[in-house]
Amino acid sequence: MKTKPDADNTELERDFEPLRVALAIGALVLGVLFGMH
């Protein structure tokens, strides 16, 4: 399902890395909160 060159792909991944990290942290926080209740 690749329609763009690899250069664009790596740039997109670099842009989405902070989002992935934020989602992972959010999931961890949610897990801790629900685990405490």
PyMOL Python script that loads the backbone (N, CA, C, O; Angstrom):
from pymol import cmd

cmd.read_pdbstr("""\
ATOM      1  N   MET A   1       0.834  -1.208   0.000  1.00  0.00           N
ATOM      2  CA  MET A   1       0.000   0.000   0.000  1.00  0.00           C
ATOM      3  C   MET A   1       0.865   1.254   0.000  1.00  0.00           C
ATOM      4  O   MET A   1       0.490   2.279   0.569  1.00  0.00           O
ATOM      5  N   LYS A   2       2.023   1.164  -0.641  1.00  0.00           N
ATOM      6  CA  LYS A   2       2.934   2.324  -0.667  1.00  0.00           C
ATOM      7  C   LYS A   2       2.768   3.074  -1.979  1.00  0.00           C
ATOM      8  O   LYS A   2       3.025   2.518  -3.046  1.00  0.00           O
ATOM      9  N   THR A   3       2.344   4.322  -1.912  1.00  0.00           N
ATOM     10  CA  THR A   3       2.194   5.109  -3.134  1.00  0.00           C
ATOM     11  C   THR A   3       3.197   6.246  -3.166  1.00  0.00           C
ATOM     12  O   THR A   3       3.430   6.840  -4.219  1.00  0.00           O
ATOM     13  N   LYS A   4       3.804   6.561  -2.003  1.00  0.00           N
ATOM     14  CA  LYS A   4       4.768   7.672  -1.952  1.00  0.00           C
ATOM     15  C   LYS A   4       6.187   7.123  -1.842  1.00  0.00           C
ATOM     16  O   LYS A   4       6.380   5.983  -1.420  1.00  0.00           O
ATOM     17  N   PRO A   5       7.163   7.914  -2.212  1.00  0.00           N
ATOM     18  CA  PRO A   5       8.568   7.481  -2.080  1.00  0.00           C
ATOM     19  C   PRO A   5       8.942   7.283  -0.613  1.00  0.00           C
ATOM     20  O   PRO A   5       8.240   7.739   0.290  1.00  0.00           O
ATOM     21  N   ASP A   6      10.062   6.595  -0.394  1.00  0.00           N
ATOM     22  CA  ASP A   6      10.476   6.316   0.983  1.00  0.00           C
ATOM     23  C   ASP A   6      10.805   7.594   1.746  1.00  0.00           C
ATOM     24  O   ASP A   6      10.588   7.674   2.956  1.00  0.00           O
ATOM     25  N   ALA A   7      11.330   8.596   1.036  1.00  0.00           N
ATOM     26  CA  ALA A   7      11.687   9.854   1.702  1.00  0.00           C
ATOM     27  C   ALA A   7      10.458  10.446   2.377  1.00  0.00           C
ATOM     28  O   ALA A   7      10.522  10.856   3.536  1.00  0.00           O
ATOM     29  N   ASP A   8       9.342  10.494   1.661  1.00  0.00           N
ATOM     30  CA  ASP A   8       8.119  11.035   2.255  1.00  0.00           C
ATOM     31  C   ASP A   8       7.672  10.160   3.423  1.00  0.00           C
ATOM     32  O   ASP A   8       7.176  10.660   4.433  1.00  0.00           O
ATOM     33  N   ASN A   9       7.850   8.864   3.275  1.00  0.00           N
ATOM     34  CA  ASN A   9       7.431   7.938   4.328  1.00  0.00           C
ATOM     35  C   ASN A   9       8.184   8.216   5.627  1.00  0.00           C
ATOM     36  O   ASN A   9       7.577   8.305   6.695  1.00  0.00           O
ATOM     37  N   THR A  10       9.513   8.353   5.533  1.00  0.00           N
ATOM     38  CA  THR A  10      10.300   8.581   6.745  1.00  0.00           C
ATOM     39  C   THR A  10       9.941   9.922   7.361  1.00  0.00           C
ATOM     40  O   THR A  10       9.892  10.048   8.585  1.00  0.00           O
ATOM     41  N   GLU A  11       9.690  10.922   6.531  1.00  0.00           N
ATOM     42  CA  GLU A  11       9.313  12.238   7.067  1.00  0.00           C
ATOM     43  C   GLU A  11       7.987  12.140   7.803  1.00  0.00           C
ATOM     44  O   GLU A  11       7.828  12.710   8.883  1.00  0.00           O
ATOM     45  N   LEU A  12       7.031  11.416   7.220  1.00  0.00           N
ATOM     46  CA  LEU A  12       5.724  11.250   7.866  1.00  0.00           C
ATOM     47  C   LEU A  12       5.906  10.540   9.204  1.00  0.00           C
ATOM     48  O   LEU A  12       5.319  10.942  10.209  1.00  0.00           O
ATOM     49  N   GLU A  13       6.709   9.496   9.217  1.00  0.00           N
ATOM     50  CA  GLU A  13       6.919   8.753  10.464  1.00  0.00           C
ATOM     51  C   GLU A  13       7.556   9.651  11.515  1.00  0.00           C
ATOM     52  O   GLU A  13       7.217   9.565  12.696  1.00  0.00           O
ATOM     53  N   ARG A  14       8.484  10.517  11.087  1.00  0.00           N
ATOM     54  CA  ARG A  14       9.136  11.411  12.035  1.00  0.00           C
ATOM     55  C   ARG A  14       8.112  12.390  12.608  1.00  0.00           C
ATOM     56  O   ARG A  14       8.169  12.743  13.786  1.00  0.00           O
ATOM     57  N   ASP A  15       7.177  12.825  11.764  1.00  0.00           N
ATOM     58  CA  ASP A  15       6.151  13.767  12.228  1.00  0.00           C
ATOM     59  C   ASP A  15       5.201  13.090  13.210  1.00  0.00           C
ATOM     60  O   ASP A  15       4.722  13.722  14.152  1.00  0.00           O
ATOM     61  N   PHE A  16       4.934  11.822  12.993  1.00  0.00           N
ATOM     62  CA  PHE A  16       3.950  11.125  13.835  1.00  0.00           C
ATOM     63  C   PHE A  16       4.562  10.515  15.092  1.00  0.00           C
ATOM     64  O   PHE A  16       3.838  10.026  15.959  1.00  0.00           O
ATOM     65  N   GLU A  17       5.905  10.541  15.199  1.00  0.00           N
ATOM     66  CA  GLU A  17       6.521   9.905  16.375  1.00  0.00           C
ATOM     67  C   GLU A  17       6.075  10.576  17.680  1.00  0.00           C
ATOM     68  O   GLU A  17       5.708   9.866  18.616  1.00  0.00           O
ATOM     69  N   PRO A  18       6.092  11.912  17.782  1.00  0.00           N
ATOM     70  CA  PRO A  18       5.621  12.554  19.032  1.00  0.00           C
ATOM     71  C   PRO A  18       4.190  12.174  19.349  1.00  0.00           C
ATOM     72  O   PRO A  18       3.833  11.997  20.514  1.00  0.00           O
ATOM     73  N   LEU A  19       3.361  12.047  18.308  1.00  0.00           N
ATOM     74  CA  LEU A  19       1.961  11.675  18.529  1.00  0.00           C
ATOM     75  C   LEU A  19       1.886  10.267  19.114  1.00  0.00           C
ATOM     76  O   LEU A  19       1.108   9.999  20.031  1.00  0.00           O
ATOM     77  N   ARG A  20       2.710   9.374  18.567  1.00  0.00           N
ATOM     78  CA  ARG A  20       2.712   7.995  19.087  1.00  0.00           C
ATOM     79  C   ARG A  20       3.153   7.981  20.544  1.00  0.00           C
ATOM     80  O   ARG A  20       2.573   7.277  21.370  1.00  0.00           O
ATOM     81  N   VAL A  21       4.185   8.765  20.854  1.00  0.00           N
ATOM     82  CA  VAL A  21       4.677   8.825  22.238  1.00  0.00           C
ATOM     83  C   VAL A  21       3.591   9.369  23.154  1.00  0.00           C
ATOM     84  O   VAL A  21       3.381   8.853  24.252  1.00  0.00           O
ATOM     85  N   ALA A  22       2.896  10.418  22.699  1.00  0.00           N
ATOM     86  CA  ALA A  22       1.830  11.014  23.514  1.00  0.00           C
ATOM     87  C   ALA A  22       0.720   9.989  23.745  1.00  0.00           C
ATOM     88  O   ALA A  22       0.182   9.883  24.847  1.00  0.00           O
ATOM     89  N   LEU A  23       0.382   9.236  22.697  1.00  0.00           N
ATOM     90  CA  LEU A  23      -0.673   8.223  22.836  1.00  0.00           C
ATOM     91  C   LEU A  23      -0.236   7.140  23.819  1.00  0.00           C
ATOM     92  O   LEU A  23      -1.029   6.688  24.645  1.00  0.00           O
ATOM     93  N   ALA A  24       1.015   6.730  23.728  1.00  0.00           N
ATOM     94  CA  ALA A  24       1.511   5.693  24.638  1.00  0.00           C
ATOM     95  C   ALA A  24       1.462   6.188  26.076  1.00  0.00           C
ATOM     96  O   ALA A  24       1.049   5.455  26.974  1.00  0.00           O
ATOM     97  N   ILE A  25       1.885   7.438  26.299  1.00  0.00           N
ATOM     98  CA  ILE A  25       1.866   7.995  27.657  1.00  0.00           C
ATOM     99  C   ILE A  25       0.427   8.099  28.146  1.00  0.00           C
ATOM    100  O   ILE A  25       0.131   7.780  29.297  1.00  0.00           O
ATOM    101  N   GLY A  26      -0.469   8.548  27.263  1.00  0.00           N
ATOM    102  CA  GLY A  26      -1.878   8.667  27.641  1.00  0.00           C
ATOM    103  C   GLY A  26      -2.446   7.307  28.025  1.00  0.00           C
ATOM    104  O   GLY A  26      -3.194   7.193  28.996  1.00  0.00           O
ATOM    105  N   ALA A  27      -2.092   6.282  27.265  1.00  0.00           N
ATOM    106  CA  ALA A  27      -2.592   4.938  27.565  1.00  0.00           C
ATOM    107  C   ALA A  27      -2.051   4.472  28.920  1.00  0.00           C
ATOM    108  O   ALA A  27      -2.775   3.860  29.705  1.00  0.00           O
ATOM    109  N   LEU A  28      -0.778   4.765  29.186  1.00  0.00           N
ATOM    110  CA  LEU A  28      -0.194   4.376  30.472  1.00  0.00           C
ATOM    111  C   LEU A  28      -0.903   5.080  31.614  1.00  0.00           C
ATOM    112  O   LEU A  28      -1.244   4.458  32.620  1.00  0.00           O
ATOM    113  N   VAL A  29      -1.124   6.383  31.457  1.00  0.00           N
ATOM    114  CA  VAL A  29      -1.799   7.153  32.514  1.00  0.00           C
ATOM    115  C   VAL A  29      -3.204   6.603  32.741  1.00  0.00           C
ATOM    116  O   VAL A  29      -3.635   6.428  33.881  1.00  0.00           O
ATOM    117  N   LEU A  30      -3.913   6.331  31.647  1.00  0.00           N
ATOM    118  CA  LEU A  30      -5.272   5.786  31.784  1.00  0.00           C
ATOM    119  C   LEU A  30      -5.226   4.436  32.499  1.00  0.00           C
ATOM    120  O   LEU A  30      -6.047   4.159  33.374  1.00  0.00           O
ATOM    121  N   GLY A  31      -4.268   3.609  32.122  1.00  0.00           N
ATOM    122  CA  GLY A  31      -4.150   2.300  32.761  1.00  0.00           C
ATOM    123  C   GLY A  31      -3.909   2.439  34.255  1.00  0.00           C
ATOM    124  O   GLY A  31      -4.500   1.708  35.050  1.00  0.00           O
ATOM    125  N   VAL A  32      -3.045   3.374  34.644  1.00  0.00           N
ATOM    126  CA  VAL A  32      -2.757   3.573  36.071  1.00  0.00           C
ATOM    127  C   VAL A  32      -3.998   4.087  36.785  1.00  0.00           C
ATOM    128  O   VAL A  32      -4.334   3.623  37.875  1.00  0.00           O
ATOM    129  N   LEU A  33      -4.680   5.051  36.163  1.00  0.00           N
ATOM    130  CA  LEU A  33      -5.882   5.618  36.795  1.00  0.00           C
ATOM    131  C   LEU A  33      -6.944   4.539  36.999  1.00  0.00           C
ATOM    132  O   LEU A  33      -7.518   4.418  38.082  1.00  0.00           O
ATOM    133  N   PHE A  34      -7.200   3.754  35.944  1.00  0.00           N
ATOM    134  CA  PHE A  34      -8.230   2.712  36.064  1.00  0.00           C
ATOM    135  C   PHE A  34      -7.768   1.609  37.013  1.00  0.00           C
ATOM    136  O   PHE A  34      -8.590   0.971  37.670  1.00  0.00           O
ATOM    137  N   GLY A  35      -6.466   1.385  37.084  1.00  0.00           N
ATOM    138  CA  GLY A  35      -5.953   0.360  37.987  1.00  0.00           C
ATOM    139  C   GLY A  35      -6.133   0.771  39.443  1.00  0.00           C
ATOM    140  O   GLY A  35      -6.342  -0.078  40.310  1.00  0.00           O
ATOM    141  N   MET A  36      -6.053   2.077  39.711  1.00  0.00           N
ATOM    142  CA  MET A  36      -6.196   2.559  41.083  1.00  0.00           C
ATOM    143  C   MET A  36      -7.646   2.517  41.541  1.00  0.00           C
ATOM    144  O   MET A  36      -7.907   2.295  42.723  1.00  0.00           O
ATOM    145  N   HIS A  37      -8.585   2.721  40.644  1.00  0.00           N
ATOM    146  CA  HIS A  37     -10.001   2.814  41.045  1.00  0.00           C
ATOM    147  C   HIS A  37     -10.576   1.445  41.377  1.00  0.00           C
ATOM    148  O   HIS A  37     -11.750   1.337  41.732  1.00  0.00           O
TER     149      HIS A  37
END
""", "prot")
cmd.dss("prot")
cmd.show_as("cartoon", "prot")
cmd.util.cbc("prot")
cmd.orient("prot")
